């Protein structure tokens, strides 16, 4: 009987932990990922940069940015795309998410669609993101992405393994 009671208590604790994680991830989706996706697609560099912490470690195939240079580049890049009347859309999905009350580590795949002069091109990649709760707000503190895995270019085949996330407006 004691064994069954212990099993019941452990099961309830696991269910509560899972529910808590799901609630936190939903909060992150609403306060970070939904605004991130919207800012990206609206070419709003200022709103995109607002999803990041003041100090961010950004790593890409080009190197490591610890000076937030990428934020200035976001503003320039989006302004140039707008000026040329091109458009962009971003879709992504999570491969894995580990979350607690103050930190979330999220891995996934993305697809960026560029429409330039009526021609559509796609770029695919993988991301690893660390989010921290800072002053009661979730912010991206580390952002790593790449377009290759083990020297192999990430393609539509990698991306199509799961359904893209679209957030309710």
Residue frames relative to the residue before (quaternion, step in Angstrom):
aa qw qx qy qz dx dy dz
X 1.0000 0.0000 0.0000 0.0000 0.00 0.00 0.00
X 0.6377 0.5241 -0.3282 0.4594 3.61 0.98 -0.84
X 0.6241 0.5447 -0.3329 0.4504 3.58 1.04 -0.80
X 0.6639 0.4981 -0.3053 0.4669 3.61 0.90 -0.86
X 0.6391 0.5191 -0.3206 0.4682 3.58 1.00 -0.83
X 0.6549 0.5053 -0.3025 0.4736 3.59 0.93 -0.90
X 0.6392 0.5183 -0.3144 0.4732 3.57 0.97 -0.85
X 0.6407 0.5228 -0.3144 0.4661 3.58 1.00 -0.84
X 0.6656 0.5020 -0.2990 0.4644 3.61 0.89 -0.92
X 0.6565 0.5014 -0.3112 0.4698 3.60 0.90 -0.89
X 0.6438 0.5229 -0.3167 0.4601 3.60 0.96 -0.84
X 0.6568 0.5003 -0.3072 0.4731 3.59 0.93 -0.88
X 0.6486 0.5138 -0.3174 0.4633 3.61 0.94 -0.83
X 0.6504 0.5065 -0.3133 0.4714 3.59 0.97 -0.82
X 0.6467 0.5142 -0.3185 0.4647 3.60 0.97 -0.82
X 0.6545 0.5051 -0.3117 0.4683 3.61 0.98 -0.82
X 0.6443 0.5137 -0.3198 0.4678 3.59 0.98 -0.82
X 0.6541 0.5034 -0.3124 0.4702 3.58 0.97 -0.85
X 0.6514 0.5103 -0.3157 0.4643 3.58 0.94 -0.87
X 0.6373 0.5276 -0.3176 0.4632 3.58 0.98 -0.86
X 0.6492 0.5074 -0.3109 0.4737 3.60 0.93 -0.87
X 0.6567 0.5115 -0.3124 0.4578 3.59 0.93 -0.86
X 0.6344 0.5207 -0.3224 0.4717 3.58 1.03 -0.79
X 0.6629 0.4939 -0.3049 0.4729 3.60 0.91 -0.89
X 0.6685 0.4920 -0.3124 0.4620 3.60 0.90 -0.85
X 0.6140 0.5216 -0.3520 0.4765 3.60 1.07 -0.62
X 0.6209 0.5272 -0.3301 0.4771 3.59 1.04 -0.78
X 0.6495 0.5020 -0.3114 0.4787 3.60 0.96 -0.87
X 0.6232 0.5405 -0.3409 0.4509 3.59 0.94 -0.83
X 0.7307 0.4527 -0.2364 0.4530 3.57 0.87 -1.01
X 0.7718 0.3774 -0.1962 0.4726 3.59 0.98 -0.77
X 0.7581 0.3011 -0.1919 0.5458 3.60 1.20 -0.35
X 0.7858 0.3927 -0.2274 0.4203 3.58 0.42 -1.19
X 0.6352 0.5093 -0.3374 0.4726 3.60 0.98 -0.73
X 0.6917 0.4425 -0.2984 0.4865 3.66 0.81 -0.85
X 0.5971 0.5642 -0.3551 0.4461 3.61 1.09 -0.71
X 0.6919 0.4769 -0.2747 0.4673 3.57 0.81 -1.05
X 0.6550 0.5122 -0.3070 0.4630 3.58 0.94 -0.89
X 0.6613 0.5016 -0.3061 0.4663 3.61 0.89 -0.92
X 0.6325 0.5379 -0.3247 0.4530 3.58 0.97 -0.88
X 0.7333 0.4377 -0.2383 0.4626 3.57 0.79 -1.05
X 0.6861 0.4385 -0.2803 0.5083 3.61 1.19 -0.48
X 0.3892 -0.7438 0.4544 0.2980 3.56 1.35 0.07
X 0.3869 0.7105 -0.4729 0.3490 3.54 1.04 0.91
X 0.2322 -0.8246 0.5055 0.1026 3.55 0.09 1.34
X 0.6289 0.5390 -0.3384 0.4466 3.59 1.00 -0.76
X 0.6781 0.4714 -0.2892 0.4841 3.61 0.90 -0.89
X 0.6206 0.5274 -0.3444 0.4670 3.59 1.03 -0.73
X 0.6749 0.4996 -0.2930 0.4573 3.58 0.85 -0.95
X 0.6088 0.5740 -0.3473 0.4234 3.60 1.14 -0.58
X 0.6077 0.5501 -0.3618 0.4439 3.62 1.20 -0.32
X 0.6485 0.5068 -0.3001 0.4823 3.57 1.31 -0.25
X 0.5483 -0.5791 0.4923 0.3487 3.55 -1.28 0.46
X 0.6804 -0.4631 0.3646 0.4355 3.56 -1.30 0.16
X 0.7801 0.1657 -0.0789 0.5981 3.58 0.94 -0.91
X 0.0057 -0.8159 0.5736 -0.0725 3.54 -0.64 1.19
X 0.2707 -0.6908 0.6407 0.1976 3.53 -1.19 0.65
X 0.0147 -0.7984 0.6003 -0.0438 3.59 -0.49 1.22
X 0.0236 -0.8014 0.5966 -0.0348 3.56 -0.75 1.10
X 0.0456 0.7683 -0.6348 0.0685 3.55 -0.90 1.04
X 0.7023 -0.4269 0.3201 0.4712 3.60 -1.20 0.01
X 0.6293 0.5449 -0.3344 0.4419 3.61 1.19 -0.46
X 0.7255 -0.4093 0.2531 0.4921 3.61 1.19 -0.32
X 0.6107 -0.5417 0.4470 0.3658 3.52 -1.37 -0.34
X 0.1149 -0.7733 0.6224 0.0380 3.55 -0.94 0.97
X 0.0019 0.7942 -0.6067 0.0341 3.58 -0.57 1.17
X 0.6347 0.5372 -0.3170 0.4561 3.59 1.30 0.10
X 0.4797 -0.6935 0.4113 0.3460 3.61 1.29 0.23
X 0.2156 0.7908 -0.5357 0.2027 3.58 1.10 0.65
X 0.6035 0.5889 -0.3537 0.4048 3.57 1.03 -0.74
X 0.6084 0.5612 -0.3606 0.4300 3.61 1.08 -0.62
X 0.6422 0.4941 -0.3139 0.4949 3.60 1.00 -0.80
X 0.6536 0.5173 -0.3042 0.4611 3.57 1.01 -0.84
X 0.5872 0.5625 -0.3670 0.4517 3.61 1.07 -0.66
X 0.6624 0.5089 -0.3012 0.4599 3.59 0.91 -0.95
X 0.6797 0.4877 -0.2842 0.4684 3.59 0.89 -0.94
X 0.6736 0.5156 -0.2983 0.4375 3.57 0.85 -1.01
X 0.6926 0.4670 -0.2884 0.4679 3.59 0.83 -0.94
X 0.6211 0.5303 -0.3466 0.4615 3.62 1.01 -0.72
X 0.6585 0.5063 -0.3080 0.4639 3.60 0.96 -0.85
X 0.6447 0.5089 -0.3254 0.4685 3.60 0.97 -0.80
X 0.6464 0.5156 -0.3104 0.4691 3.61 0.97 -0.87
X 0.6497 0.5441 -0.3140 0.4280 3.56 0.91 -0.98
X 0.7154 0.4236 -0.2393 0.5015 3.57 1.03 -0.80
X 0.3921 -0.7480 0.4400 0.3051 3.57 1.38 0.03
X 0.3610 0.6946 -0.5208 0.3405 3.52 1.01 0.90
X 0.2530 -0.7626 0.5683 0.1775 3.57 -1.22 0.20
X 0.1650 -0.7694 0.6142 0.0596 3.49 -1.33 0.43
X 0.0130 -0.7741 0.6313 0.0458 3.58 -1.12 0.59
X 0.2249 -0.7757 0.5838 0.0831 3.51 -1.19 0.69
X 0.0179 0.7593 -0.6499 0.0278 3.54 -0.91 0.97
X 0.0687 0.7978 -0.5956 0.0638 3.55 -1.09 0.70
X 0.1004 -0.7562 0.6389 0.0995 3.52 -1.38 0.20
X 0.4515 -0.6897 0.5051 0.2556 3.52 -1.26 0.53
X 0.3125 -0.7279 0.5855 0.1721 3.51 -1.01 0.91
X 0.7849 -0.0828 0.0856 0.6080 3.56 1.08 -0.76
X 0.0276 -0.7744 0.6321 -0.0008 3.56 -1.12 0.76
X 0.0527 -0.7577 0.6504 0.0063 3.55 -0.88 1.02
X 0.0497 0.8344 -0.5353 0.1217 3.56 -0.47 1.23
X 0.0008 -0.7430 0.6679 0.0437 3.51 -1.21 0.69
X 0.7952 -0.3440 0.2048 0.4554 3.61 -1.22 -0.21
X 0.8155 0.2706 -0.1186 0.4977 3.61 1.06 -0.62
X 0.7892 0.2311 -0.0945 0.5611 3.60 1.21 -0.39
X 0.0127 -0.7747 0.6318 0.0204 3.54 -1.13 0.70
X 0.1512 -0.7560 0.6336 0.0640 3.55 -0.98 0.97
X 0.0042 -0.8390 0.5382 -0.0803 3.56 -0.47 1.23
X 0.1021 -0.7835 0.6129 0.0009 3.52 -0.89 1.08
X 0.2083 0.7902 -0.5588 0.1410 3.56 -0.92 0.82
X 0.4459 -0.6488 0.5470 0.2845 3.49 -1.41 -0.18
X 0.1363 -0.7968 0.5844 0.0707 3.56 -1.09 0.69
X 0.1456 -0.7261 0.6609 0.1215 3.49 -1.42 0.33
X 0.1121 -0.7644 0.6326 0.0544 3.54 -0.87 1.00
X 0.1781 -0.7690 0.6090 0.0779 3.55 -0.87 1.05
X 0.1145 -0.7773 0.6177 0.0331 3.57 -0.76 1.10
X 0.0803 -0.7587 0.6438 0.0579 3.58 -0.94 0.89
X 0.0362 0.7995 -0.5888 0.1131 3.52 -0.48 1.32
X 0.8432 -0.0750 0.0256 0.5317 3.58 -0.60 1.12
X 0.7172 -0.4451 0.2421 0.4784 3.58 1.02 0.77
X 0.6326 0.5097 -0.3306 0.4804 3.58 1.27 -0.11
X 0.2309 -0.7893 0.5588 0.1071 3.58 -0.88 0.99
X 0.0075 -0.7720 0.6352 -0.0214 3.54 -1.00 0.98
X 0.2382 -0.7726 0.5754 0.1236 3.54 -1.20 0.61
X 0.1145 -0.7428 0.6555 0.0745 3.49 -1.25 0.66
X 0.1373 -0.8010 0.5813 0.0418 3.57 -0.92 0.95
X 0.1204 0.8046 -0.5768 0.0736 3.53 -1.16 0.55
X 0.3950 -0.6658 0.5759 0.2626 3.49 -1.41 0.00
X 0.1183 -0.7938 0.5923 0.0707 3.56 -1.10 0.69
X 0.1268 -0.7037 0.6920 0.0990 3.49 -1.40 0.51
X 0.0117 -0.8154 0.5756 -0.0608 3.57 -0.59 1.17
X 0.1401 -0.7376 0.6519 0.1069 3.55 -1.12 0.75
X 0.0912 -0.7727 0.6274 0.0318 3.53 -0.89 1.01
X 0.1113 -0.7697 0.6258 0.0593 3.55 -1.12 0.73
X 0.3951 -0.6669 0.5687 0.2752 3.52 -1.18 0.58
X 0.0023 0.8031 -0.5890 0.0903 3.54 -0.46 1.32
X 0.8265 -0.0577 -0.0130 0.5598 3.58 -0.65 1.12
X 0.6840 -0.5281 0.2490 0.4373 3.54 1.02 1.01
X 0.6537 0.4424 -0.3290 0.5184 3.62 1.23 0.45
X 0.4245 -0.6873 0.5278 0.2623 3.56 -1.02 0.83
X 0.0261 0.7881 -0.6119 0.0609 3.55 -0.92 1.01
X 0.4732 -0.6336 0.5277 0.3102 3.56 -1.18 0.61
X 0.1107 -0.8185 0.5626 0.0363 3.58 -0.72 1.07
X 0.7679 0.1116 -0.0875 0.6247 3.56 1.25 -0.39
X 0.0177 -0.7986 0.5989 -0.0563 3.55 -0.86 1.03
X 0.0540 0.7839 -0.6111 0.0956 3.54 -0.51 1.24
X 0.1618 0.7807 -0.5999 0.0660 3.58 -0.92 0.80
X 0.1001 -0.7820 0.6150 0.0126 3.47 -1.29 0.55
X 0.3528 -0.7189 0.5549 0.2255 3.55 -1.26 0.38
X 0.7193 0.3428 -0.2481 0.5509 3.58 1.29 0.22
X 0.1272 -0.7364 0.6568 0.1007 3.52 -1.31 0.49
X 0.8371 -0.0641 -0.0121 0.5431 3.56 -0.70 1.14
X 0.7261 -0.4462 0.2315 0.4691 3.56 1.01 0.88
X 0.6249 0.5257 -0.3358 0.4695 3.59 1.27 -0.09
X 0.4585 -0.6865 0.4930 0.2748 3.59 -0.86 0.97
X 0.4117 -0.6877 0.5445 0.2472 3.54 -0.99 0.94
X 0.1010 -0.8194 0.5641 -0.0102 3.55 -0.81 1.08
X 0.7403 -0.3679 0.3151 0.4663 3.53 -1.36 -0.11
X 0.5991 0.5752 -0.3623 0.4231 3.62 1.06 -0.67
X 0.6384 0.4990 -0.3229 0.4891 3.60 1.01 -0.77
X 0.6932 0.5130 -0.2743 0.4255 3.51 0.88 -1.05
X 0.6938 0.5172 -0.2745 0.4193 3.59 0.97 -0.84
X 0.4334 0.7146 -0.4580 0.3029 3.60 1.23 0.09
X 0.7859 0.1200 -0.0758 0.6018 3.59 1.20 -0.49
X 0.5773 -0.5796 0.4585 0.3473 3.53 -1.34 0.31
X 0.4923 -0.6553 0.4896 0.2977 3.58 -1.00 0.83
X 0.4136 -0.6801 0.5494 0.2542 3.56 -1.21 0.59
X 0.0156 -0.7489 0.6623 0.0177 3.56 -0.97 0.89
X 0.2973 -0.7805 0.5279 0.1541 3.54 -0.69 1.09
X 0.5357 -0.6078 0.4779 0.3395 3.56 -1.12 0.71
X 0.4172 -0.7027 0.5176 0.2535 3.57 -1.05 0.74
